[in-house]
Amino acid sequence: MGRLDAGGRLTARASMTSLQWSPGDRIRFTIRDGLVVAAIDPCGQRDLGENGLLRLPVAIRRACHLRAGDQILLAALPARQRLIIHPPATLATLTAALHDTATGGDRR
């Protein structure tokens, strides 16, 4: 989990360690099915900052309705060299059916 700050920065130190990404690596961001997919790309939009600091581009933040203070789930996929960023709204949608099943379908 990480918290987005006012400048669009997200500390993802543990995820960067598992992916073995390094400060200065260029990162490309794409949106797929409401999730943000980050990958190393020499032509990427942003450099990975010191201590695993990842700055999400404004266009990505706007498209995913991300705001300062949002808690964001991060999933590192080392075998694919990808970081999946789950915006709060998408995470709520993805987990709604699971939560309904876990509570026996009772919506009270």
N, C-alpha and C positions, 0 to 999 in steps of 0.2 A: 504494500500500500504506500501511496505517496500523497502529498498535499500540494496542489498547484498554488504557486505564489502569484502576486500581482503582476509580475513580469513574465508570466507564462513558464516559469522554471519549475522543474520537478526533480527532486533528488531521487535517483534510481541507482544508488551505489551497489546494492546487493545484486540487482539485475545486471548491471554492467560487469560486475566481477564474474558472474556465471556465464555471460556471453563473451568475456575476455575482450570487450571493447575498451579502447584507451582514449584518454583526453586528446582532442584534436581530430579524432575520426569524424568524417562527414556522415551525417545521418539524413536519410530520405524518409519522409512521412507520407503515407497514403491512408485513405479511409476505405475500409471494406466492411460492409454489413454493420455500420455504426461503430466499428472498432478502429482505432488508429494502429497501423502497423509501421514500426520503425525498423530500418535496416541500414547497414553500412553501405554507402554508395559514394564514390569519389565526387559525384556531382550533386550530392545531397544538399538540402536547404540549410542545415545547421551543423556546427561543430559540437562534438561532445565536450562539455566543460570539465574542469577539474572536479575531482571527487564524485564523478558520475552525475554531474548536473546536466540535465537535459532540458533544453528550451524549446517548447512547442511553438511552431509558427502561428501567427495571428489567424491566418486563414483556416488552419486546422482547429484552433480553439473556437473560432466562430462557428464553423460547420458542425462541430460536436457540442455546441452550447456549453463550453467549459468556462468556468469563472474562478477567480481567485478564491482560495479556500476549499475548493472541491477536493474530496478524497477520491483518489483514483486507484483502481486495482491494476497492478503491473504483472504481466506474465512473460517471463523470459523463456524462449524456446532455443536453447543452445544448439541443438542438432540442425535447426533451420536458420540460425543466426538472425533471429527476429525477436523484437520486443512488441508484445501486444498490450496496448493501453486501452483499458475499459472505462469509458466515460460513465459517470453515475447513472444517467438515464438509460443507457444501453444495458448496464449491469442489472438495473432493476427489471428491465424487460426480460433479460435472459434468465433471471432467477425466479420470476413470478410463478411460472408453472411448477417449478421444483418446490417452492415454498407452499403452494397450494396442495401439492401431493403430500408433502411432509406433515401438513396440519390436517390431513384427512378430508380436504376439499371444503372445509367449513370456512366461509368467508366472513364470519362475524368478528 
